[in-house]
Amino acid sequence: NTLSGSRDHREPTVAVDGFNRYIVVWEDRTGDNDILAQRFNSNGTKNGGNFRINEVAGGSQIIASVDAHSSGWFVGVWQDTRTGKIDIYGQIYNSSGNKQGSNFKINENGETSSERTPSVAISANGDFVVVWRDERNGSNSDIYGQIYNSSGNKKGGNFRVNSNSGSLNLVVPKVAIDASGDFVVVWYDIIDGVRNIHGRRFRSNGTAKASQETINDGSSPKDVQFFPAIGMDDAGNYVVVWQNGHQDSLDIDLSAQKFNSSGGRIGSNFKVGQDPGVPRQRKADVKLFNNVMYFTWADDRNGSQGLDIYARTDFFAPPPPDHIKIVAGVSGDGAELGSVALTADQTLTVHAAGYDAFNNYLGDQTVTWSSTGSLAPPVSASGTSFTFSPTTAPASGTIVASHATVGSDATGTISVSPGQPQRVKILVGASGNTSELTPANLSVGGTLLMHAASLDADGNYVADVSVNWNASNGIGTFDPNSGASTTFTAGAAGTGVITASHATLQGDQSGQITVVRPPPSFIKIVLGASGDGTELADTTISADDNLVLHAAGYSTSGIYLGDETVT
């Protein structure tokens, strides 16, 4: 409202058209009670200013209801005392907010009874229905209705909604309509001190599909059901919500019931408010759109702070999934998983989240899990979730979830790098991720080039590391004795192993190294009892001296092989 000062604005109601523009209608109870309205654009900005719907100033105009057609035109109805009694009036506006005709009276009865609390609903074909509480039958109050076409012309006359008769007190009706024009009216009645919620289904021409039915599952004089609201989708499915009072505890909570388009109950009454300790929940409303129920209500769970407005959404029916997304974690809604960088020490848990066509999360879905690229071990499993524990690095690929009916989804690229180094491995060659040094046979003087590589827990190559080198049983020497790489030279015939020792990582040991002595290619006579040495040249000795000599054998390349037996 834009009118301010000492004014009393209350009881707002809203309707939205197919362009997400909306119209708000409310009571202005300052002086003469009037029905005011304000149009809004889809971005929330006002379209024009406040305007009065009732044409007659004076009397009392209160309790308004409004609905909008998808094309933008709308209808407001209200309770009006311009004639000295309480009647139901209405006004049609086009999509530009201009009046179409004048205020029109909806109830057809005379000037002696009172009609109250109207509700209006517009169908996709342009017909609209107005229902209200009607006292034309004397002390009884019934529910009456009237159907109009989009031009505001009546289709038939006023008709009674309730199928029961007698001493009745039926109040606060609400109406909802589907795309074809079929509609449902709900209300609460007070009979013998017991209050129940009733409803009745109608065809688009106003003929009843069935007698009225009680919507609440059960009642007693100590339970009070009142103030219903109804939401309906274009297909004719609907949900009713109402206040449920317990006189023993004075608590008021909210109950609801779902119905399919044929009027069949879906399950039983269910509680809407999710806090069992709240003493009063009231003034509920509900809308049903794209299989989602939207509940709102006033709630005093915060005690002395007064009433707050709470809301809840829930699916009308468990829908089949329209698509799936792979999401990180064990379960639940979340962002679709993109590219991920892992080490071989890490794990990645993913789950298949299912969504309907409107991207509402439905729960996790059972899928078949697989992988692409070089990821190892290859993924092959089924279930709602999967934990990938990589064993090979470097590697890359995607994880794929395939659903039986709605297709598949894939992660972004998953890149796996080696984990933290845990141990040493002796590899052949000067450096890099080469093959492991296996058992070897060498001739004396033969060489092996090798290096020490660090590996993670899964045996993935991380980097070359400096170690201390050693050979058992004196079978050879190293150049150098410490470092990332070295050259081993076989020095003496025998067997042994090569060891690489690291200060913090687990060391490694080769397989058996066997050193053999090949046949000599030539010999040298060397001074002394044995061993390598300089070949004996011309020597002069006396008859008192001894000359000790031995025959040293050599390979073709001049490597000393040991002493040889000679003649």
Rosetta blueprint (number, residue, H / E / L):
1 N L
2 T L
3 L L
4 S L
5 G L
6 S L
7 R L
8 D L
9 H E
10 R E
11 E E
12 P E
13 T E
14 V E
15 A E
16 V E
17 D L
18 G L
19 F L
20 N L
21 R L
22 Y E
23 I E
24 V E
25 V E
26 W E
27 E E
28 D E
29 R L
30 T L
31 G L
32 D L
33 N E
34 D E
35 I E
36 L E
37 A E
38 Q E
39 R E
40 F E
41 N L
42 S L
43 N L
44 G L
45 T L
46 K E
47 N E
48 G E
49 G E
50 N E
51 F E
52 R E
53 I L
54 N L
55 E L
56 V L
57 A L
58 G L
59 G L
60 S E
61 Q E
62 I E
63 I E
64 A E
65 S E
66 V E
67 D E
68 A E
69 H L
70 S L
71 S L
72 G L
73 W L
74 F E
75 V E
76 G E
77 V E
78 W E
79 Q E
80 D E
81 T L
82 R L
83 T L
84 G L
85 K L
86 I L
87 D E
88 I E
89 Y E
90 G E
91 Q E
92 I E
93 Y E
94 N L
95 S L
96 S L
97 G L
98 N L
99 K E
100 Q E
101 G E
102 S E
103 N E
104 F E
105 K E
106 I L
107 N L
108 E L
109 N L
110 G L
111 E L
112 T L
113 S L
114 S L
115 E E
116 R E
117 T E
118 P E
119 S E
120 V E
121 A E
122 I E
123 S L
124 A L
125 N L
126 G L
127 D L
128 F E
129 V E
130 V E
131 V E
132 W E
133 R E
134 D E
135 E L
136 R L
137 N L
138 G L
139 S L
140 N L
141 S E
142 D E
143 I E
144 Y E
145 G E
146 Q E
147 I E
148 Y E
149 N L
150 S L
151 S L
152 G L
153 N L
154 K E
155 K L
156 G L
157 G L
158 N L
159 F E
160 R E
161 V L
162 N L
163 S L
164 N L
165 S L
166 G L
167 S L
168 L L
169 N E
170 L E
171 V E
172 V E
173 P E
174 K E
175 V E
176 A E
177 I E
178 D L
179 A L
180 S L
181 G L
182 D L
183 F E
184 V E
185 V E
186 V E
187 W E
188 Y E
189 D E
190 I E
191 I E
192 D L
193 G L
194 V E
195 R E
196 N E
197 I E
198 H E
199 G E
200 R E
201 R E
202 F E
203 R L
204 S L
205 N L
206 G L
207 T L
208 A E
209 K L
210 A L
211 S L
212 Q L
213 E E
214 T E
215 I L
216 N L
217 D L
218 G L
219 S L
220 S L
221 P L
222 K L
223 D E
224 V E
225 Q E
226 F E
227 F E
228 P E
229 A E
230 I E
231 G E
232 M E
233 D L
234 D L
235 A L
236 G L
237 N L
238 Y E
239 V E
240 V E
241 V E
242 W E
243 Q E
244 N E
245 G E
246 H E
247 Q L
248 D L
249 S L
250 L L
251 D E
252 I E
253 D E
254 L E
255 S E
256 A E
257 Q E
258 K E
259 F E
260 N L
261 S L
262 S L
263 G L
264 G L
265 R E
266 I E
267 G E
268 S E
269 N E
270 F E
271 K E
272 V L
273 G L
274 Q L
275 D L
276 P L
277 G L
278 V L
279 P L
280 R E
281 Q E
282 R E
283 K E
284 A E
285 D E
286 V E
287 K E
288 L E
289 F E
290 N L
291 N L
292 V E
293 M E
294 Y E
295 F E
296 T E
297 W E
298 A E
299 D E
300 D L
301 R L
302 N L
303 G H
304 S H
305 Q H
306 G L
307 L L
308 D E
309 I E
310 Y E
311 A E
312 R E
313 T E
314 D E
315 F E
316 F L
317 A L
318 P L
319 P L
320 P L
321 P L
322 D L
323 H E
324 I E
325 K E
326 I E
327 V E
328 A E
329 G L
330 V L
331 S L
332 G L
333 D L
334 G L
335 A L
336 E E
337 L L
338 G L
339 S L
340 V E
341 A E
342 L E
343 T E
344 A L
345 D L
346 Q L
347 T L
348 L E
349 T E
350 V E
351 H E
352 A E
353 A E
354 G E
355 Y E
356 D L
357 A L
358 F L
359 N L
360 N L
361 Y E
362 L E
363 G E
364 D E
365 Q L
366 T L
367 V E
368 T E
369 W E
370 S E
371 S E
372 T L
373 G L
374 S L
375 L L
376 A L
377 P L
378 P L
379 V L
380 S E
381 A E
382 S E
383 G E
384 T L
385 S E
386 F E
387 T E
388 F E
389 S L
390 P L
391 T L
392 T L
393 A L
394 P L
395 A E
396 S E
397 G E
398 T L
399 I E
400 V E
401 A E
402 S E
403 H E
404 A L
405 T L
406 V L
407 G E
408 S E
409 D E
410 A E
411 T L
412 G L
413 T L
414 I E
415 S E
416 V E
417 S E
418 P L
419 G L
420 Q L
421 P L
422 Q L
423 R E
424 V E
425 K E
426 I E
427 L E
428 V E
429 G L
430 A L
431 S L
432 G L
433 N L
434 T L
435 S L
436 E E
437 L L
438 T L
439 P L
440 A E
441 N E
442 L E
443 S E
444 V L
445 G L
446 G L
447 T E
448 L E
449 L E
450 M E
451 H E
452 A E
453 A E
454 S E
455 L E
456 D L
457 A L
458 D L
459 G L
460 N L
461 Y E
462 V E
463 A E
464 D E
465 V L
466 S L
467 V E
468 N E
469 W E
470 N E
471 A E
472 S H
473 N H
474 G H
475 I L
476 G E
477 T E
478 F E
479 D E
480 P L
481 N L
482 S E
483 G E
484 A L
485 S E
486 T E
487 T E
488 F E
489 T E
490 A E
491 G L
492 A L
493 A L
494 G E
495 T E
496 G E
497 V L
498 I E
499 T E
500 A E
501 S E
502 H L
503 A L
504 T L
505 L L
506 Q E
507 G L
508 D E
509 Q E
510 S L
511 G L
512 Q L
513 I E
514 T E
515 V E
516 V E
517 R L
518 P L
519 P L
520 P L
521 S L
522 F E
523 I E
524 K E
525 I E
526 V E
527 L E
528 G L
529 A L
530 S L
531 G L
532 D L
533 G L
534 T L
535 E E
536 L L
537 A L
538 D L
539 T L
540 T L
541 I L
542 S L
543 A L
544 D L
545 D L
546 N L
547 L L
548 V L
549 L E
550 H E
551 A E
552 A E
553 G E
554 Y E
555 S L
556 T L
557 S L
558 G L
559 I L
560 Y E
561 L E
562 G E
563 D E
564 E L
565 T L
566 V L
567 T L
